[in-house]
């Protein structure tokens, strides 16, 4: 049984955001840090993975679709193709061996299932406003005793009741949609949605200074200095959420 869990998702190789979140007292003091995927596909992939590995046994890892893409040479996004070319063999092996999901017993919540997109697929899209029938489909194979499911993938924090189950999304550390700044979550003695204060211009400047990604300036402008709104993200994701 675990008493406190910090949940970090969708870091996307944004090292300044990850560093700021790991410095938060609630994260430093958490018994376990669950990483729910899409960790390194971004401008600082090697450094991001090295920092996460330094958490040791406190870290529990789940595979995201972008993590899976980094193990192949044909990633769909330019930044992912570049990031894949930067990883060391040990980092590729780490990502290739990650599980699709994991379950932890947490005080006050019982068994909690963690995944990236859905429990059955690392790329499937389900949204906070998806119909109950869609949620029932994607959660159909989850054991009855699991009453809480934590997912990432859509970069927007939410809590949603689904037929007596609680579905939670912590939002994104590195590429948030909606309110700017790194989002994360703490479980144990309830559920806390958190957002870390971050100087976004300074973070973008750090990425530009330290990353070797050829398009780092434009990437940092699009995803760090500014960010997409939740309305824009929902409009883009909705066609993919219909199954």
C-alpha positions in Angstrom: 0.0 0.0 0.0 1.4 3.4 -1.0 0.5 6.5 1.0 1.4 9.3 -1.5 1.9 9.4 -5.3 2.9 12.2 -7.5 1.7 11.8 -11.1 3.7 13.4 -13.9 2.6 13.0 -17.5 3.6 14.3 -21.0 6.9 15.9 -20.1 7.9 15.9 -23.8 11.6 16.6 -23.2 11.0 20.0 -21.6 13.7 19.9 -19.0 13.1 23.2 -17.3 9.5 22.3 -16.6 10.4 18.9 -15.3 13.1 20.3 -13.0 10.7 22.8 -11.6 8.1 20.1 -10.8 10.6 17.7 -9.2 11.6 20.6 -6.9 8.0 20.9 -5.5 7.9 19.7 -1.9 4.8 17.4 -2.6 6.8 15.7 -5.4 10.0 15.5 -3.4 8.1 14.0 -0.4 6.0 11.6 -2.5 6.6 7.9 -1.8 6.2 7.1 -5.5 6.3 9.2 -8.7 4.3 7.7 -11.5 5.3 8.8 -15.0 2.3 8.3 -17.3 4.1 8.5 -20.6 5.3 10.7 -23.4 8.4 11.7 -21.5 11.2 12.4 -23.8 9.8 13.3 -27.3 10.9 16.9 -27.3 14.0 19.2 -27.4 15.9 17.7 -24.4 15.3 14.0 -24.6 18.6 12.6 -23.2 18.7 15.0 -20.3 15.0 14.5 -19.4 15.4 10.7 -19.3 18.6 10.9 -17.2 16.9 13.1 -14.7 13.9 10.8 -14.4 16.2 7.7 -14.1 17.9 9.5 -11.2 14.6 9.1 -9.2 15.5 5.4 -8.9 13.0 3.0 -7.4 10.6 5.9 -6.5 9.7 6.2 -10.2 7.2 3.9 -11.8 7.0 4.2 -15.6 4.2 3.8 -18.1 4.6 3.8 -21.9 3.2 6.6 -24.0 2.7 6.6 -27.8 5.6 9.1 -28.2 7.9 6.9 -26.1 7.1 4.0 -28.4 7.8 6.1 -31.4 11.3 7.0 -30.0 12.2 3.3 -30.3 11.8 3.4 -34.1 13.4 5.5 -36.8 10.1 6.5 -38.4 8.5 8.7 -35.8 5.7 10.9 -37.1 6.7 14.2 -35.6 10.0 16.0 -36.6 11.0 16.6 -33.0 10.4 12.9 -32.2 12.5 11.8 -35.2 15.3 14.1 -34.0 14.9 13.0 -30.4 15.0 9.3 -31.4 18.4 10.0 -33.1 19.8 11.5 -29.9 19.0 8.7 -27.4 21.6 6.3 -26.1 21.1 2.5 -26.5 20.3 2.2 -22.8 17.6 4.8 -23.1 16.0 3.2 -26.2 16.0 -0.1 -24.2 14.3 1.6 -21.3 11.5 3.0 -23.4 11.1 -0.2 -25.3 10.5 -2.1 -22.1 7.9 0.1 -20.5 4.5 -1.4 -19.7 1.2 -0.2 -21.2 -0.2 0.2 -17.7 0.4 -0.4 -14.0 -1.8 -0.7 -10.9 -0.9 0.5 -7.4 -2.7 0.2 -4.1 -3.1 3.7 -2.7 -4.3 4.7 0.7 -7.9 5.9 0.5 -8.3 4.9 -3.2 -7.6 1.2 -3.3 -6.2 -0.2 -6.6 -5.5 2.6 -9.0 -4.7 1.9 -12.7 -2.3 4.2 -14.5 -2.0 4.4 -18.3 -1.1 6.9 -20.9 -4.1 7.2 -23.2 -6.5 4.3 -22.2 -5.9 1.0 -20.4 -5.9 -0.9 -23.7 -4.1 1.5 -26.1 -1.3 4.1 -25.8 -2.7 6.4 -28.5 -6.5 6.2 -28.2 -8.3 9.5 -27.5 -11.0 9.9 -24.9 -12.0 13.3 -23.6 -13.7 14.7 -20.5 -16.9 15.2 -22.5 -16.8 11.9 -24.4 -20.2 10.0 -24.1 -20.6 7.5 -21.3 -20.9 4.8 -23.9 -17.4 5.6 -25.3 -15.9 5.6 -21.8 -17.6 2.3 -21.0 -16.1 0.8 -24.1 -12.5 1.8 -23.4 -12.8 0.8 -19.7 -14.6 -2.4 -20.4 -11.7 -4.7 -19.6 -10.6 -2.9 -16.4 -11.2 -5.2 -13.3 -14.2 -4.3 -11.3 -12.2 -3.7 -8.1 -10.3 -0.8 -9.8 -12.4 2.3 -9.2 -9.9 4.9 -10.1 -8.1 5.2 -13.5 -5.4 7.8 -14.2 -4.5 8.7 -17.8 -2.6 11.4 -19.7 -2.2 11.9 -23.5 -4.5 14.8 -24.0 -2.5 17.4 -22.0 -5.6 18.7 -20.2 -6.3 18.1 -16.5 -9.7 16.7 -15.6 -11.7 14.6 -13.2 -14.7 12.6 -14.6 -17.1 10.1 -13.1 -17.7 7.1 -15.3 -20.3 4.7 -13.8 -19.0 4.7 -10.3 -15.4 5.0 -11.5 -13.2 8.1 -11.1 -11.1 8.9 -14.2 -8.3 11.5 -13.6 -5.9 13.3 -16.0 -3.1 15.3 -14.4 -2.5 17.4 -17.5 1.0 17.9 -19.0 4.2 18.9 -17.4 5.9 20.1 -20.6 3.2 20.9 -23.1 0.0 22.0 -21.3 -3.2 22.8 -23.1 -5.3 25.3 -21.3 -3.7 27.2 -18.4 0.1 27.7 -18.9 2.8 26.1 -16.8 3.5 22.6 -15.8 0.5 20.5 -14.5 0.7 17.5 -12.3 -1.3 15.7 -9.6 -0.9 14.1 -6.1 -2.9 11.1 -4.9 -3.2 9.9 -1.3 -5.4 11.6 1.3 -7.6 12.7 -1.6 -6.7 14.0 -5.1 -4.9 17.3 -5.7 -4.5 18.9 -9.1 -1.4 21.1 -9.0 0.3 23.7 -11.3 3.9 24.9 -10.9 4.9 28.5 -11.3 7.4 28.8 -14.1 9.0 31.7 -15.9 8.0 30.6 -19.4 10.3 32.9 -21.3 13.3 31.9 -19.2 12.4 28.2 -19.7 12.2 28.8 -23.5 15.5 30.6 -23.5 17.1 27.7 -21.6 15.8 25.3 -24.2 17.2 27.4 -27.1 20.5 27.7 -25.3 20.9 24.0 -24.4 19.1 22.0 -27.0 20.7 20.9 -30.3 17.3 20.4 -32.0 17.5 22.5 -35.2 14.0 23.9 -34.9 14.3 24.6 -31.2 13.5 28.3 -31.4 10.2 27.7 -33.2 9.3 24.8 -31.0 10.0 26.7 -27.8 7.9 29.6 -29.1 4.9 27.4 -29.9 4.9 25.1 -26.9 6.7 26.9 -24.1 6.5 30.7 -24.5 2.8 30.2 -25.4 0.5 27.2 -25.3 -2.7 26.0 -27.0 -6.0 26.6 -25.3 -8.1 23.8 -24.0 -10.8 24.9 -26.6 -8.3 24.5 -29.4 -7.1 21.2 -28.1 -10.7 19.8 -27.7 -11.5 20.9 -31.2 -8.5 19.1 -32.6 -9.0 15.9 -30.5 -12.8 15.5 -30.9 -12.7 13.9 -34.3 -10.2 11.3 -33.0 -12.2 10.6 -29.9 -15.2 9.0 -31.6 -13.7 5.5 -31.8 
